[in-house]
Amino acid sequence: MTTPVPFFSNLAQCQMRVISPTDIVVTGQAQVLRLDSVAKTATALGSASLSGLTGALWAQDSNNVFITFGTSAQRWAGGPTWTNLNAGLNGTLVAISGTSTGRVFSTGSAVSGSVLVGTVLFWDGLGWTVEAIPAATPRLQGIWAAPLPGGQVFAVGINGTILTGP
C-alpha cells in the first residue's frame, strides 16, 4: 500500500483508529486517510483545513471522525468537507476520545492568568462544554471514555496526574 509522500515521518504525530481490516482511519502530516488493508488503498477524507500537523484522532466509524490540532477540533461526517468545532479555547487540545458522536471528550491545556493548566472539554453533538476539574490541575495529555451505562472518563497528564469522572 502506498500513501502520499511523506505521509508518515518523524515530524508527524500519527494517530490510528481501526474499525475493521477494510476500514482504518489514520492521521499524519496535516492529512486524514481511510485505509483498506485488504484492497491496499489509501483515500483522503476530504480536505481538512489543517494548519500544521494533526494531533489526536477518535472515530466512531469512517464517516464520523473527530481530530484535534492546536486550539481546534474538526469533524468529518461523510464529506465533502470537514466541520470546524470551535472550542473557544485559549490553549491546546492534545487528546480526544468518545463513545458516540454526541459524547466526545478532549483534553489538553488552557491559559489561566499566565499559567498553563489542564482542561477537559465535552462535545454533546451541538457544542463544547468545559468540564469542572480541580483548578490547579497540570496539563493533561491523554483521555479515554468508557461506554455507557458506566461511562467513566479517565484523563492523565504531567506530574502523574490522573482524573476520573462521570
C-alpha positions as CSV (number, residue, x, y, z in Angstrom):
1,M,0.0,0.0,0.0
2,T,1.3,3.5,-0.7
3,T,0.3,6.7,0.9
4,P,1.0,10.3,-0.1
5,V,4.7,11.0,0.4
6,P,5.8,11.8,3.1
7,F,2.7,10.9,5.0
8,F,4.4,9.1,7.8
9,S,7.6,10.8,9.0
10,N,9.4,11.5,12.2
11,L,7.9,15.0,12.2
12,A,4.3,14.0,12.1
13,Q,2.2,13.0,15.1
14,C,0.4,10.0,13.6
15,Q,-2.8,8.5,15.1
16,M,-4.9,5.5,14.1
17,R,-8.3,4.1,14.7
18,V,-9.0,0.6,13.4
19,I,-12.7,0.0,12.7
20,S,-12.2,-3.2,10.7
21,P,-9.5,-4.6,8.3
22,T,-11.1,-2.7,5.5
23,D,-11.8,0.5,7.4
24,I,-8.8,2.2,9.2
25,V,-8.5,5.9,9.7
26,V,-5.1,7.5,10.2
27,T,-3.7,11.0,10.5
28,G,-0.3,12.5,9.8
29,Q,1.3,15.5,8.0
30,A,-2.0,17.5,8.2
31,Q,-3.9,14.8,6.4
32,V,-6.5,12.2,7.3
33,L,-6.7,9.0,5.3
34,R,-9.0,6.0,5.2
35,L,-7.0,2.8,4.6
36,D,-8.3,-0.5,3.4
37,S,-5.6,-3.1,4.3
38,V,-7.3,-5.8,2.2
39,A,-7.6,-3.8,-1.1
40,K,-4.3,-1.9,-0.1
41,T,-5.8,1.5,-0.8
42,A,-5.4,4.9,0.9
43,T,-8.1,7.6,0.3
44,A,-8.1,11.1,1.7
45,L,-11.1,12.0,3.8
46,G,-12.0,15.4,2.3
47,S,-9.7,18.3,2.5
48,A,-9.3,19.2,6.2
49,S,-8.2,22.8,6.6
50,L,-5.4,21.9,9.0
51,S,-2.6,24.3,9.6
52,G,0.4,22.2,10.6
53,L,0.4,18.7,12.0
54,T,-2.7,16.9,13.2
55,G,-2.9,16.0,16.8
56,A,-5.4,13.4,18.2
57,L,-8.0,11.3,16.4
58,W,-11.1,9.5,17.5
59,A,-13.6,7.9,15.1
60,Q,-16.9,6.1,15.7
61,D,-16.6,4.9,12.1
62,S,-15.0,6.3,8.9
63,N,-18.0,8.6,8.4
64,N,-17.8,10.1,12.0
65,V,-14.2,11.2,12.6
66,F,-13.0,13.8,15.1
67,I,-9.5,15.3,15.1
68,T,-7.7,17.9,17.2
69,F,-4.9,20.2,16.2
70,G,-3.8,23.2,18.2
71,T,-6.7,25.1,19.6
72,S,-9.3,23.5,17.3
73,A,-11.2,20.3,16.6
74,Q,-12.8,19.2,13.4
75,R,-15.4,16.6,12.4
76,W,-15.8,14.5,9.3
77,A,-19.4,13.4,8.8
78,G,-19.0,11.7,5.5
79,G,-18.0,14.8,3.5
80,P,-17.3,16.5,1.3
81,T,-15.7,18.9,3.8
82,W,-14.7,18.9,7.5
83,T,-16.7,20.9,10.0
84,N,-14.8,23.2,12.4
85,L,-15.9,22.6,16.0
86,N,-14.7,25.8,17.6
87,A,-14.0,25.2,21.3
88,G,-13.2,28.8,22.0
89,L,-10.1,27.5,23.9
90,N,-7.1,29.7,24.8
91,G,-4.8,26.7,24.8
92,T,-4.1,23.4,23.0
93,L,-6.1,20.2,22.5
94,V,-3.9,17.1,22.5
95,A,-6.2,14.1,23.1
96,I,-9.7,13.0,22.2
97,S,-11.9,10.1,23.0
98,G,-15.6,9.3,22.7
99,T,-18.3,6.7,22.8
100,S,-20.7,8.3,20.2
101,T,-20.8,11.4,18.1
102,G,-22.8,13.1,20.9
103,R,-20.4,12.1,23.6
104,V,-16.8,13.1,22.8
105,F,-14.2,14.4,25.3
106,S,-11.0,16.3,24.5
107,T,-8.2,17.4,26.8
108,G,-5.1,19.5,26.8
109,S,-4.1,22.8,28.4
110,A,-5.6,26.2,28.7
111,V,-4.1,29.5,29.8
112,S,-5.3,30.7,33.2
113,G,-3.7,34.0,34.0
114,S,-0.1,33.4,32.9
115,V,-0.1,29.6,33.8
116,L,-1.0,26.6,31.6
117,V,-3.5,24.3,33.4
118,G,-5.2,21.2,32.4
119,T,-8.6,21.3,30.7
120,V,-11.3,18.8,29.7
121,L,-13.9,19.6,27.1
122,F,-17.1,17.7,26.4
123,W,-18.8,17.7,22.9
124,D,-22.6,16.8,23.1
125,G,-23.2,16.9,19.4
126,L,-24.1,20.6,19.4
127,G,-21.2,22.3,21.2
128,W,-18.3,22.1,23.7
129,T,-18.6,22.5,27.4
130,V,-15.7,23.0,29.8
131,E,-15.8,20.2,32.4
132,A,-15.2,21.1,36.0
133,I,-11.8,19.8,37.2
134,P,-9.6,21.0,40.1
135,A,-8.2,24.5,39.4
136,A,-4.5,23.6,39.9
137,T,-4.6,20.5,37.5
138,P,-1.5,20.5,35.4
139,R,-1.5,20.0,31.6
140,L,-3.4,16.9,30.6
141,Q,-2.0,14.7,27.8
142,G,-4.5,11.8,27.3
143,I,-8.2,10.9,27.7
144,W,-10.3,7.8,27.4
145,A,-14.1,7.5,27.7
146,A,-15.8,4.2,28.6
147,P,-19.1,3.3,27.0
148,L,-22.4,4.0,28.8
149,P,-24.1,3.0,31.1
150,G,-20.9,3.2,33.3
151,G,-19.4,5.9,31.2
152,Q,-16.3,6.6,33.3
153,V,-13.8,9.1,31.8
154,F,-10.1,9.0,32.6
155,A,-7.7,11.8,31.9
156,V,-3.9,11.7,32.5
157,G,-1.3,14.4,32.5
158,I,2.1,15.6,33.6
159,N,3.4,15.0,37.1
160,G,1.4,11.8,37.3
161,T,-2.0,13.4,37.2
162,I,-4.9,11.1,36.9
163,L,-8.5,12.4,36.8
164,T,-11.7,10.3,36.7
165,G,-15.2,11.4,36.3
166,P,-18.7,10.5,35.1
